[in-house]
Amino acid sequence: MSIVENDSTTETVNNTILIVDDNPINMKLAVSVLESYNFNILVSLNGNNCLKQARENSPDIILLDVLMPGIDGFETCKRLKADPETKDIPVIFMTALSDTEDKITGFEVGAVDYVTKPIKIDEVLARVKVHIQLRQLTKKLKKKNILLQEEIQQRIIAEAKLKKILQELQVAQKEIIAKEKLAYLGTLTSGIAHELCNPLNFVQNFAQLSSELLDEFLEDLTLEINKIEAEKFDDFTEIINELKHNTDGIYQHSKRAERIIRMMVKHARLDSSQLQSSNLNNILTQSLQFAGQSLWEKDKFPIKINTNYDNSIGKVLVSYSDMIQAFINMFDNSYYALKTKLEQQESTNQDFTPTVSVQTCNLGEKVEIRIYDNGIGINSKIRDKIFDPFQTTKPPGEGIGLGLSLSYEIIVGQHHGSIEVESKLEEYSEFIIEIPVTKNIDEVRS
C-alpha cells in the first residue's frame, strides 16, 4: 500500500520493510519505530537469510547492514540485484562505515541510498518513505508500460488485419472490375464477330467461286488456243493466273481474319465455369501430343522431347480444355523458335538438335511447370511485352500475337497462377509457370 499524507500526520499503510542487522539493539530500535508507522516488518540477522526472505516475501524495501557474519552487506546486495525476483527491491545500506569509498561501493553494487550509524530514526524514516514512493511509482510505470506494449501489439495486429482485409477488398474489386470488363468485352466481341463472320463467309465463298470460274475459263480458253493469237493467249493466261492468285490470297487472308476473330472471342470468354479435377502431368502430355500432331509432325520437323514429371502431384481443379490450349500455345512458341534456329543453323552447316524439355515439381501449395527450348531465345527489349495481345515477332501471316496472351490469361487471370520467363538470345528460352493447388471450386472463385 502507499504512504498517505495529510496536513497533521504522515502514516503508512501495509508497506513491508525487511531489516537486516546482526546487532539486536539496532534491530529492536528500528523495528519499534517503524512499526509505529504501520509498516509490516520482517527481520533477518545475516545475508543468506535476507536473500531467502526477499525471494519469499518480496518486501517493498530492504534496510541492509554492511558488516555482518557470513556474507557482508555488499555481497548480499550484489546477489539481490543478480536475482530477477529481487533485483527491483530498493536497498538502503545502514552501516558505521562512512568513507566515501565505501559509499561508492554500496551504490556500485545496486543500493539506492546510504545511512550511517548511529541511526537517526527521522532520517531513516524520511529516506524509507521517499524510496517506497519511488518503488510504487516505478511499479505503476512498469505496469502502464506493459499495458501500453500490449495495446501497441494489439494495434499492430489490428492494423495488419485491416491491411490484409483492404488488400483482399482491392483484389476482389479488381477481379469484379475485370470480370465486368470481360463480360462486356465478351458480349461486344461476340456481336462484332457475328457481324464480321457473315461477310467473311461471303468473301471466302466468292473467292472460291471466282477461283473455280477462273480455272474453268482457263480450260475453255485452252480449247480455243488455235483461234487466238499466241501473244494474246499468253496475255490472257497471265491475267487469269494473276486473278486466281489474287482470289487465293483473298481466301487465305479472310480465313486468317476468321481465325483472329475466333481467338478474340475465346480470349474474351475465359472463365472458370468448366473447372474439373485434372492431373497436370497428363494435361502436359496431351498438349505435347496435340502440338506434335498439328505442328511438328506436319512439317516433318524432328524435335527431341524431354519430360521429367513429379509423380507426387495429385489432381487439381483447372479448366481442362483451356489449360491444354494454354500449353499448346506455349509449345507453338517453342516450335517456331526451334524451327527458326534450325533454318539458321542449316544455312551455316552447323549441328543442332531442336529440344523441348518439360519438367514439373510439387511445391506443396503450388505446382511448378518449366517449359524449356534451345531455340533462338527472346530479345530482352520485347521480353516484358510477349504476353501483350497482338505482340508477335513472326512475319505477317504466320502469327496474330494472341497465343501467349491467351496462355497468360488462362494461367494467371483464370487460374491465379504466374508465369516468369528466362531467356538468352540465340541460346534458349524457359517459361516458369506456377499454378495454385486448388481442390474445390470455391478456392478458385474466391
C-alpha positions, 0 to 999 in steps of 0.5 A: 500500500502507499504512504498517505499524507495529510496536513497533521500526520504522515502514516503508512499503510501495509508497506513491508520493510525487511531489516537486516542487522546482526546487532539486536539493539539496532534491530529492536530500535528500528523495528519499534519505530517503524512499526509505529508507522504501520509498516509490516516488518520482517527481520533477518540477522545475516545475508543468506537469510535476507536473500531467502526472505526477499525471494519469499516475501518480496518486501517493498524495501530492504534496510541492509547492514554492511558488516555482518557474519557470513556474507557482508552487506555488499555481497548480499546486495550484489546477489539481490540485484543478480536475482530477477525476483529481487533485483527491483527491491530498493536497498538502503545500506545502514552501516558505521562505515562512512568513507566515501569509498565505501559509499561508492561501493554500496551504490556500485553494487545496486543500493539506492541510498546510504545511512550511517550509524548511529541511526537517526530514526527521522532520517531513516524514516524520511529516506524509507518513505521517499524510496517506497514512493519511488518503488510504487511509482516505478511499479505503476510505470512498469505496469502502464508500460506493459499495458501500453506494449500490449495495446501497441501489439494489439494495434499492430495486429489490428492494423495488419488485419485491416491491411490484409482485409483492404488488400483482399477488398482491392483484389476482389474489386479488381477481379469484379472490375475485370470480370465486368470488363470481360463480360462486356468485352465478351458480349461486344466481341461476340456481336462484332464477330457475328457481324464480321463472320457473315461477310467473311463467309461471303468473301471466302465463298466468292473467292472460291467461286471466282477461283473455280470460274477462273480455272474453268475459263482457263480450260475453255480458253485452252480449247480455243488456243488455235483461234487466238493469237499466241501473244494474246493467249499468253496475255490472257493466261497471265491475267487469269493466273494473276486473278486466281492468285489474287482470289487465293490470297483473298481466301487465305487472308479472310480465313486468317481474319476468321481465325483472329476473330475466333481467338478474340472471342475465346480470349474474351470468354475465359472463365472458370465455369468448366473447372474439373479435377485434372492431373497436370502431368497428363494435361502436359502430355496431351498438349505435347501430343496435340502440338506434335500432331498439328505442328511438328509432325506436319512439317516433318520437323524432328524435335527431341522431347524431354519430360521429367514429371513429379509423380507426387502431384495429385489432381487439381481443379483447372479448366481442362480444355483451356489449360491444354490450349494454354500449353499448346500455345506455349509449345507453338512458341517453342516450335517456331523458335526451334524451327527458326534456329534450325533454318539458321543453323542449316544455312551455316552447316552447323549441328543442332538438335531442336529440344523441348524439355518439360519438367514439373515439381510439387511445391506443396501449395503450388505446382511448378511447370518449366517449359524449356527450348534451345531455340533462338531465345527472346530479345530482352527489349520485347521480353516484358511485352510477349504476353501483350495481345497482338505482340508477335515477332513472326512475319505477317501471316504466320502469327496474330500475337494472341497465343501467349496472351491467351496462355497468360490469361488462362494461367494467371487471370483464370487460374491465379497462377504466374508465369516468369520467363528466362531467356538468352538470345540465340541460346534458349528460352524457359517459361516458369509457370506456377499454378495454385493447388486448388481442390474445390471450386470455391478456392478458385472463385474466391 
